[in-house]
């Protein structure tokens, strides 16, 4: 079945890999981005090359007004959104909590937690059958950090993602009766450029051998899990958290 998918933070990393996999299935993809218009345009072109339709939509998920505008633009360009990947998120320089500025802590929660809450609120309003929607599926992208804690590295990031695990469980139960099936994925050590934000040279090389599988994962591997949860192949999976973390 063809879907129209909105992917927040879709211009790079896991978001881009998911967009390309959706495109390969012939789905229409709305690629949200915050500031890198060139990367978003490249993702759109790649989705179209893969066989899907796509549009790039600017918007900061931490801003209230971005959400209605984004969903309206996606519907106008591609048709009503029937699937969502709440993927937008940030990381920051690794270190202990005592060294983190209050502004950093606020921004981490505003983007990763509040931004996802706003994203899912709009999804409920737009896709929920009680609001005139068609129903649909949603995947919330959390992190293995939510259960590992990330002590001395980025406990603020881990905390922001821990909230998303609770959100996934709660909305899985709350929205299924309104026709929206919500699940989540928790990626582990994945080869994406988010590690550049941590200012930790060689992080992947250092940590990959410590995973049970003995390597870092790829964005493509996470995307495969996300798309499975979006698809009807996972129709009896509700409110679940799927770890894509190599056994870590």
C-alpha positions in Angstrom: 0.0 0.0 0.0 1.3 3.4 -0.9 1.9 5.9 1.9 2.7 9.5 2.4 5.4 9.7 5.0 6.6 12.7 7.0 10.1 12.4 8.4 11.3 15.0 10.8 15.1 15.5 10.6 15.0 13.7 7.3 17.9 15.4 5.5 20.7 13.3 6.9 21.7 10.1 8.8 18.9 7.8 9.9 16.3 10.2 8.6 17.8 10.2 5.1 18.2 6.4 5.0 14.6 6.0 6.0 13.5 8.5 3.3 15.4 6.6 0.6 14.0 3.2 1.7 10.5 4.7 1.7 11.1 6.0 -1.8 12.3 2.6 -3.0 8.9 1.3 -2.0 7.2 4.0 -4.1 6.0 6.0 -1.1 5.8 9.8 -1.1 8.1 11.4 1.4 8.1 14.8 3.1 11.6 15.6 4.2 11.7 18.0 7.2 14.9 19.9 7.9 15.9 22.8 10.2 18.7 24.6 8.4 20.6 22.5 5.8 18.5 23.1 2.7 21.1 21.7 0.4 21.2 18.3 2.3 17.3 18.2 2.2 17.3 18.9 -1.5 19.8 16.1 -2.1 17.6 13.8 -0.1 14.6 14.7 -2.1 16.5 14.0 -5.3 17.7 10.6 -4.1 14.1 9.7 -3.0 12.9 10.5 -6.5 15.7 8.5 -8.1 14.7 5.6 -5.9 11.1 5.7 -7.2 9.2 7.9 -4.8 7.9 11.4 -4.7 9.3 13.9 -2.3 9.3 17.4 -1.0 11.6 19.3 1.4 10.0 21.2 4.3 11.8 23.6 6.5 10.9 23.8 10.2 12.3 23.7 13.7 10.4 21.0 15.6 10.9 22.9 18.8 8.7 25.8 17.5 5.0 25.4 18.0 4.0 27.0 14.7 6.3 24.8 12.6 4.0 21.8 13.0 0.7 22.9 11.5 2.6 24.5 8.6 4.7 21.4 8.0 1.7 19.0 7.9 -0.3 21.4 5.7 2.5 21.8 3.2 3.1 18.0 3.1 -0.6 17.3 2.4 -0.7 20.0 -0.3 2.3 18.6 -2.1 1.9 14.9 -1.6 -1.6 14.2 -0.2 -2.7 13.5 3.4 0.1 12.1 5.6 -0.5 8.5 6.7 2.8 7.7 8.3 5.3 9.6 10.5 8.8 9.2 11.6 9.6 11.5 14.6 13.3 11.5 14.1 14.5 15.1 14.6 17.0 15.4 17.4 20.3 16.9 18.5 23.3 15.8 20.5 26.1 18.0 22.0 29.7 17.8 23.2 30.4 14.8 25.4 31.1 15.5 29.1 29.7 15.3 32.6 26.5 17.1 33.6 28.4 19.6 35.9 30.1 21.0 32.8 26.9 21.5 30.8 25.5 25.1 30.4 21.9 25.6 31.4 21.2 26.8 27.8 22.4 23.5 26.4 20.2 21.5 28.8 17.1 23.6 27.8 17.8 23.3 24.1 18.3 19.5 24.4 14.9 19.0 26.0 13.2 21.6 23.8 14.3 19.8 20.6 14.4 16.1 21.5 11.6 15.9 24.0 9.2 18.9 23.5 9.8 18.8 19.8 8.7 15.2 19.6 5.7 15.8 21.9 4.6 18.6 19.5 5.2 16.3 16.5 3.1 13.6 18.0 0.4 16.0 19.0 0.1 17.2 15.4 0.0 13.6 14.3 -2.9 12.8 16.6 -4.8 15.9 15.3 -4.1 15.2 11.6 -4.2 11.4 11.4 -6.6 10.6 14.2 -10.0 9.3 13.0 -11.8 11.3 15.7 -10.4 14.4 14.1 -11.3 13.5 10.6 -8.0 11.7 9.7 -7.4 8.4 8.0 -5.4 6.8 10.7 -1.9 5.7 10.1 1.4 4.6 11.7 4.1 6.5 13.6 7.6 5.6 14.7 9.4 7.6 17.4 13.2 7.5 17.2 14.7 7.2 20.7 18.2 5.9 21.5 19.9 3.1 23.4 21.2 5.9 25.6 17.8 6.0 27.2 18.4 2.7 28.9 22.2 2.9 29.2 22.2 6.3 30.9 25.4 7.6 29.2 27.1 8.6 32.4 29.9 11.1 31.9 29.1 11.4 28.2 25.7 13.0 27.7 23.2 12.3 30.4 21.1 15.2 29.1 20.7 13.5 25.8 19.9 10.2 27.5 17.3 11.8 29.6 15.7 13.5 26.7 15.4 10.1 24.9 14.2 8.3 28.0 11.1 10.5 27.9 10.5 9.3 24.3 10.4 5.7 25.5 7.6 6.6 28.0 5.9 8.6 25.2 6.0 5.6 22.9 4.4 3.3 25.5 1.7 5.8 26.4 0.8 6.9 22.9 0.8 3.3 21.7 -2.1 2.7 24.1 -3.7 6.1 23.7 -3.8 6.4 19.9 -4.4 2.9 18.7 -8.2 3.3 19.3 -8.1 6.4 17.1 -6.5 4.5 14.2 -2.8 5.5 14.8 -0.3 2.7 15.6 2.7 4.1 17.5 6.0 2.3 18.0 9.6 3.3 18.7 13.2 2.3 17.8 16.2 2.7 19.9 19.4 2.9 17.7 22.7 2.1 19.4 26.1 3.0 18.1 25.3 4.0 14.5 27.6 5.4 11.8 26.1 8.9 11.2 27.5 12.4 11.4 25.7 13.1 14.7 29.0 12.0 16.3 30.6 15.2 15.0 28.4 17.1 17.4 29.9 15.3 20.3 33.5 16.6 19.6 34.8 13.1 20.3 37.3 12.0 17.7 37.3 8.3 17.0 34.2 7.5 19.1 32.9 4.9 16.7 36.3 3.2 16.4 36.7 3.1 20.2 33.3 1.8 21.1 32.5 -0.5 18.2 34.6 -3.4 19.4 32.8 -3.3 22.8 29.4 -4.2 21.3 28.4 -7.9 21.3 28.2 -7.8 17.5 31.7 -6.3 17.3 30.9 -3.3 15.1 28.9 -0.1 14.7 25.6 -0.2 12.9 24.5 1.6 9.7 21.7 4.1 9.2 20.3 1.7 6.6 20.0 -1.0 9.3 18.0 1.3 11.5 15.9 2.4 8.5 14.9 -1.2 7.8 13.5 -1.5 11.3 11.6 1.8 11.0 10.0 1.0 7.7 9.0 -2.4 9.0 7.2 -0.7 11.9 5.5 1.8 9.4 4.3 -1.0 7.2 1.4 -3.4 7.7 3.8 -6.3 8.1 4.0 -5.2 11.8 0.3 -4.7 12.2 0.0 -6.4 15.6 2.9 -4.4 17.1 1.7 -1.5 19.2 3.6 0.6 21.8 6.8 -1.4 21.4 10.4 -0.3 21.5 12.7 -2.1 19.1 16.4 -2.0 19.9 18.7 -1.8 16.9 21.9 -1.8 18.9 24.0 -4.9 18.0 23.2 -6.5 21.4 24.4 -3.6 23.4 
